[in-house]
Every structure is written in structure tokens, then in C-alpha cells.
């Protein structure tokens, strides 16, 4: 399955911006199940400095700086990506390993697990929390396999939390999401990751896009897609297995991966600083188009 992704971010400033520094995480990953055939980032006005590098997690980042006055900024990322089958979910479904066995394995912290251990620890948006542990507890029966526990947790989050755009911000604590029972995809992902880490398991945040299908007889609206977030869980001898609690599905041929991290802060699409005295208006448009 091949897709074209167009992600446009536009800032309009109330007062001229004389200086800005930004970090972009908008380039799709190349991996076993995903090939990024092309990726191009255009910035208007042209920045004075622009360079790329690979971060600690293996994601491609772009950094740019502008030193001239400007009253608007437009960042356009266009990529073509091809997705292939992900067999890990089927392997995880058949795996007899218990979640408690995985937890015990991860406490050994052997050299072969060094890259995994970082996804057990708390991070900026993933706290150690009694509220979260209590929310997750009934999904982790003593004799449950890791697959059964993850699947039960994904379903519980999907059924318990209402998708409510605008109700939360990126800084909303997961405990508040549990109590309010409302949030958006990043909240669903943060909550599932927090539940897993609080149970001693390794889980990471996945940022990317998902193809959306309009209702029968309706034309897809331009710019109606959006950035998406889901979860990746470590299964011994299998690797990382992905779960999408927002939609209660296993990512397959519609999920396009941009980056992996401990939480949203590691993989935010755009973050930076501007020097200005006024407010700003932000508009984001994303189009995911199937090419074959």
C-alpha cells in the first residue's frame, strides 16, 4: 500500500517575528514494514539556516532558524511512503508468554535489554501513578498473557475514554484524562503507555498519520486528516507490537509512522521558540492520499 502525505502548518503572527528557532519531526521512518520513497520539507520564508540529523531514537529531525522579520511562517512536508504486512501482531496473538514473565525479564536489565529499559521508566508525560495503576489493574489478571493484557487494556481505554477534540492540551496529566474520561489520540496513547509502564512493561509512543475513509457517498475533505498517535509494546522474541487505543485496532496498512519516543515530547511534529511581542494563530492541514 502506497500513500502520499501532505502536512501543512501555518503560523500567522500578530506582530513581526525577528528571530525563531524550530525543530521539525515530519520525515517518515524507513523500517522493516515501511519504506519512505521520498520526503521534502519546504519552509516559507526561506530560513537562514537548515540542517538535518538523526536523534537518539533513530528519528529524522530538521532544525531551522530565521533571523529576518516575518509575520507568517508556512511549513509544508510532502512524503511518499509504502507500507507492507506486519506479522508481529499475529505472532503476539499466538505467544503464550505471560505479562508477569515479561515484567520479571525486564527487571534483570541485561545488556541485551538496554535499549528496552528506557521505555519502562517514567518520562515527562508518563508518571508513576496510583490512579493509573488502579485504572489498569483489572486488565492484568495473574494468568493473563501479555497479548491478552494489552488487548484488554486497549479495549478498556477505547470504551472508557471519549474522543473529545479541544478538551485537553498536550500538558493535561493522564490522571485527569482518567477522571474526566475525555481526550484525543495523544491522551489515549499516553494513558495506555502509562498503564503498561506502571505495570512494569515496556511501551513507547508512536507518532504518525492514519488514512481516514469518508462515509459512503461522501467525498473526502481536503485537509481533513490529522497527525495521529498510538502505542508500541515490547514482546520478547517477537519485538515491538503496535496497538491503537483511539480506534481499538492493530495498526496495519493505514498507519504511517513518523517517529518513536518515550512520549509526545520526544516526537512533537514542530516545536521551537519565537521572539515576538504579539500572539499567533496556528492552522494545520494534513492530507493522506492512497496512491495504489
Protein Blocks (a to p, Z undefined) as FASTA:
>chain_A
ZZddddddddddfbdcfbdcddddfbccddfkbccfbdcdddddddfbdcddddfkopac
dddddfbdcfbdcddddddddddddfklmmmmmpmbdfklmmmmmmnopaklmmmmmmmp
ccfklccdfklmmmmmmmmcfklcfklmmmmmmmmmmmmpccdehkacfklcfklmmmno
pacfklmmmmmmmmmmmnopacddddddddddddehiacdehkaccddddddddehkbpc
dddfknopacfklcccfbdcfblmlmgfbgcddddfbdcddddddddddfZZ
